[in-house]
Amino acid sequence: METLSLKERLTSSEQLYKETGRYQGIEHLALKETEPFRYEKVYSELRGALVSARETALHISASPIVRNIGELCFAFYTPEGDSVAVSTGIITHVHTMSEAIKFMIRQDYEQDPGIREGDIFCNNDPDLGNVHTTDVHTMIPIFWDGEMIGWAGGVAHQVDIGASTPGHDPVATANRFEDGFYVTAEKIGEHDQVHKDFKIRAQRSVRTPLYWDLDEKCRIAGIYMVRDAIFRLIQEEGLEYIKTFMREAVEEGRQIFMARIRERLVPGIYRTASFMDAPYEGKAWHPEQNHDFMMHAPMEITIGPEGSFKLDMDGASASGPFPFNSSEGSMQGALWVQITQTLIYDGKVNDGSYLAAQHHFPPGSWCNPQNPSLAYGFAWGYLIPAFTGMFRLLSRGYFARGYREEIVSGYGFTGDPTQGGGTLANGSYFPVSNFELCAVGLGARGTMDGLDAAYAMWNPEADMGDAEVWETIESGFLYLSRRFKPDTAGYGRFRGGSGWESLRLVHGVEELQLYSFREGRVFHGGAGLFGGYPAATGYRLFVRNTNFYDLVQSQMPYPLGDPDPARQELQQGLQGDVYFSRDALILPQSFHNGDVWLSLFSGGPGYGDPVERPPATVLEDVREGIYLPETAEKVFGVATRLDDHADAQIDEDATQRARHAIIATRQARSVPFDTFWQMERERIERHDMAEPVRRMYQESMTLSPRWAEEFKQFWSLPANFVL
Ligand code: MN
């Protein structure tokens, strides 16, 4: 029987790791070495129990985000809060729940409010271990014969979290007090029952109490299934075996991570930067928010010869009065989910890999604000673009080691979440909490094109869900179409996965509020890789006060989207008041019956030079509507013409001329690096840059004197230079 308190056990675990570099100071994987089959069988049973808990429990939820997209996951933790094994699903949260558990332990929850058999805890506070408030954790301690032996946790993304505007990723917020319902690591139940007062508070704190209630039941059912599985394992294998097994599995996870790093990456320092735009000027509801913000996410990864991994984001721009602040816990979660998709996808996926990955997120920056008063409702808005850098950096390492097939040039931005809420003609409320963005383009690989409309960086099981299912909850907001969007795939020898669009009609409502956000003026995923191009950015397009119903009445065709913005199919096909903007951010506005709204889902970046893409492959792209014929000619140098059957064919002579012309133009435009450096240096000296860019670099220089020093040194600027 363990006699130390949880806090003592956590302190001891951290101390042992610090002293030995191994989890709990474990020197040998004794169980694995002596009885490997038994050890692997227990791991598989545990993993299987977590996956089946998720597959079963999600049917309890009524929310399409959980039930159809599977936006939940379950994990099992050591008593100290380190994950041992995980289910499928939104596994970013395996590590954020670990942070929440450790917060409770460090805050002496064992004394007050107590950590006892049958207790239920809940957390959604990003400042102590979550990504954004909409992701709600439920956690229980597991006891055997009175001894605390571990934790089970489940997380699900809510339809609505009671923020100042309806939806799950609010964009109009400027501080915590608008983020919605906060549950800061609270004990919400005892004796396997959620307290009635908590239930009442939760029901009154969100706009969609039914979904809250069923999501909570889904999480609790899942974690009880995990608990039952642990009891079964203890009965089969004995308590001592399971206790030793848990620790060994985490240590093995750490060892697998380091071995994989040694195998896949060349030691050295890898650097890149990513950016994101958040254009609030002229739109903001708060005076302090009335700026066009830009995120700067410099990323440096240092790989040691022994397999060590260190991520440093020194130089990141500042936190601020926007909802994209990302807590350290959310960055750790993102780091973890990227590692498990690119390096440890087939090993023991647990916190062992997290322990082996050192990190530094600079205090005060957007990626570690250390200020609970800020808004965290849409942390993903900055975090997703920032971590494209990690794919680029690791891919350079894979390339250097010769693992061409492991390369991924980046991923599409899972943005443009159409959100809001409204009332139907009968007065009933309906949420607009669309999650079809869980299926954007993956970046091109080193050996093949990226996946079309099938990737999300935070949930490896990407799924856009059925339009009909979304309509069941978004009952006043109907689908007119869903289709691939030409020219969204990043150009390259291998192209990025294609993005797509959906067109929606406001119908049968008394009133409807809508808003959304994605990148509009910057390439969120940086450039593509090795000559590949970034994916297309988004824009905002809707038409109000349309003649849609007249068209239907007179049986005339209505437009089905905006395949080529230059041709304006949507604007030409409908009469009405058109809103078009390169800013993809829009704060909540009112919409009425007959209004038509376009959502745009991102493609992935490309890999390699597009003029090296075989013409026959580009022809396929044109035939499939991935690229417009003029794009094929202008970017890929592949000229097509229509034959007698109106099928696209390659025009061989014109293709040869076009490819030569592209290369000749590049040669004519090229300058030696020294000339380029001189030109850019003069621009910096003159402060010749857009205001949001100047402000962004100024924030980086203020927060990090080291970064400022390097910037000035690189551009040969005087020591007293300020932006
Ligand atoms: Mn979420």
Boltz pocket constraint, residues with backbone or C-beta under 6 A from the ligand:
constraints:
  - pocket:
      binder: B
      contacts: [[A, 132], [A, 134], [A, 135], [A, 157], [A, 158]]
      max_distance: 6.0
